[in-house]
Amino acid sequence: MGKKFAVLLLGVVFITVLAAGCGQGRSGENAGGQPNELSGTIIIDGSSTVFPITEAVAEEFQIKHSGVRVNVGVSGTGGGFKKFSAGETDFNDASRPIKDSEREACAANNIEYVQFPVAYDGISVVVSRENDFAESMTVAELKELWMPGSIVKKWNQIRSEWPDLEVTLFGPGTDSGTFGYFTEAIAGAEGASRSDFTASEDDNVLVRGVAGNKGGLGYFGYSYYVENKDKLRAVAIDAGDGAGPVVPTDATINDGSYRPLSRPLFFYVKKESLRRPEVQAFIKFYLTEGPELIKQVKMVPLQEERYSQNLEKLDQLSAEMQ
């Protein structure tokens, strides 16, 4: 009796092991046909403007995939590209397209990359809620205020009817893509700016600076303005094309009528990193769940077809990597 029981038990164990082996499958799937839990670390740096989007996506992705750690840093678009081109990061968030010098740095280190547009932004020119006079400004007035060597020190030097009040300026640091885009759009050359302003890569520092100063004026990404409407007021911008002053809103940024400060936002991913399943899963999550999260962080999503095109691009790249 004991010998029969032992043989029966051995048979049950064999069948159980065989069933488990069949359930695992060659692709690393579990018995339910679902992929095993992802793991690994994804390193991201770059734009402070794109940061709120990527941070929100990373938080939600890590809830779904607890085995993956996503580290999101903020060193500005240019600062992020320095790390990216050195191979220190998997992704770079960017509020402008990559520069030729950055492409060359990537090539020198054999870093191949792919660009994905993810959202729209409208660089917002803002003043304190205490400022009850500067409701709009022309691009020409902004240029006069911000250009290198500007002698404008007071508001009444911009318009005579404005008060004899000192202008205190706040803006992103020189490593910021926002700085580069703004200076080119307003002053006519990237990096062309007066230097006597409070600069920071942390947009919250700029928010506090403008909000606490009646004569303050600054510029930064749209989401930081929307999140602080109780402290700040957006200045309507007149591009000089006959359309008149336009304030940044979801609609005016999306249709480009908020000129010349509407722009696309991007992330760049290292091709070598795309070989990793957690990176592919993160990008797919970004492009499918991201649009709703973009709205939640007060940014402007792309049109639906743009995300579909991005997903097709990802699928093609994934197939090439296999």
Buried (B, 14 or more C-beta within 10 A) or exposed (E): EEEEEEEEEEEEEEEEEEEEEEEEEEEEEEEEEEEEEBEBEBBBBBBBBBBBBBBBBBEBBBEEBEEBBBEBBBBBBBBBBBBBBEBEBBBBBBBBBBBEEBBEBBEEEEBEBBEBBBBBBBBBBBBBBEBEEBEBBBBEBBBBBBBEEBEBEEBBBBEEEBBEEEBBBBBBBBBBBBBBBBBBBBBEEBEBBBEEBBBBBBBEBBBBBBBEBBBBBBBBBBBBBBBBEEBBBBBBBBBEEEEEEBBBBBEBBBEEBBBBBBBBBBBBBBEBBBEBBBBBBBBBBBBEBBBEBBEEBBBBBBEEEBBEBBBEBBEEBBEEEE
